[in-house]
Structures are given as structure tokens and as C-alpha cells.
Amino acid sequence: MSKLLQEAVAEFAKLPGVGRRTALRLAMHLLKMDEAAVEQMTSSIARFRKNIRYCESCNNLSDEAVCPICSNPERDHSTICVVEQVGDLMSIENTHQYRGQYHVLGGVISPMQGIGPSDLKIDMLVEKVASGSVKEVILAISTSVEGETTLFYIMNRLKQYPEVKVTTIARGIGFGDELEYVDELTITHALMNRREVE
């Protein structure tokens, strides 16, 4: 194998979820692409890495100091949806059902990985709530052990603001799932979050 090809494969393989076979396929695909298209791709990646920053208000990725969501006056600034990562924010935005603000934690509490509350943007969230303009905080955090730990930690931190409603997204059985294949914890959440049929 060519040394240049080996180097390209090694670089692609550093990406999460990309093994050596996929890395080789990506490298070979680059060879088939027009040279100008490859230059545009690499230039775009370099600009992204150099110019992207975190929003000072919500910790979302942005080209500006404050992201378009936070600076949009038509959004509900009294409601904040707390998510783990930017990808979670994008998933919620893609539904076009939520019109409030966001707060990106940057992960979840995970003692096994050495991630504590101070490593996340929890203090930033609490400061925002302390400002007095927030009426509801929606916790849209994963149902993993680390996610539940983070959820309870944030709920405890926000107890000092009883005027603020703290909610979690509904958890339970997914659309199309068969009950016999669903784990007990998911069924428990589904039962706890049941609603009246209209």
C-alpha cells in the first residue's frame, strides 16, 4: 500500500465510528472526486475548525459570539431545553415543534471517565435561571445511568428556584416497539409517564 494512502487511511480512522475498512473506502473515494471538490472540502473543514465557536449564551456551536437561536426575538426566552450535546439540539430543532431556547451541557456526569459537574456547563445554566427570566427548564437528557445522574444533579441545583417549573421529556416505549422486547426500566418510565387517552 502507498505510504500516502496509508497516511490518509490512518487519519480517517481517527474519526469516531470509522474503522480501517471505512477509512480506506473514504480515501479511495477522494481519489475519484474532482480535485477542486476535494480542495473545497478540505478548505471548508479547515475554516470550520478555525472559525467555529461556542455561543456565549447557550454553548451551541456558532459562527458568531451568540448563535441564531439565542438572538432570535421570536423564540420563547422564558423556556430552556437542556441537552447533552449539540447533536441533541439539532435533533430537537429538526422536529420544528420546540420554539424556546437551549442550553448545551457538553456531556453528562461520568465519574468513570473523570467528568464531574464542574466539567459541564451546569453553573452557566444555574446563572441563567437565577436571572429571573426563566419560567421552565426542560431536561432532555439521555436515560443512561450517567444521564440520570446528571438529571438528578441539575434538579437538585434548581430546587432553590421554586418559581421555575422543571420538567423532563417523556420517556418510555418507542413508536412501533413491541412490549415483550422492551426492557423493564423503559416500561417503568412509560408507566410513570402515562397520560389519559382523549
RARA-V565827 format. One record per pair of residues at least 24 apart in sequence whose ideal C-beta (glycine too) atoms are under 6 Angstrom apart, sorted by the first residue. I is the first residue (numbers start at 1). J is the second residue. D is the distance in whole Angstrom. If there is no record, write none. Layout:
{{I/J/D} {I/J/D}}
This chain:
{{58/102/5} {58/103/5} {59/104/4} {59/121/5} {60/86/6} {60/89/6} {60/104/5} {61/86/5} {75/99/6} {76/100/4} {77/101/6} {78/134/6} {78/135/4} {79/136/5} {80/134/6} {80/137/5} {81/138/4} {81/140/5} {82/139/5} {83/140/5} {84/108/6} {84/141/6} {108/146/4} {108/147/5} {108/150/4} {109/146/6} {109/149/5} {109/150/5} {110/146/5} {117/153/6} {126/157/5} {129/161/5} {129/164/6} {134/164/6} {136/165/4} {137/166/5} {138/167/5} {139/168/5} {140/169/5} {143/171/6}}
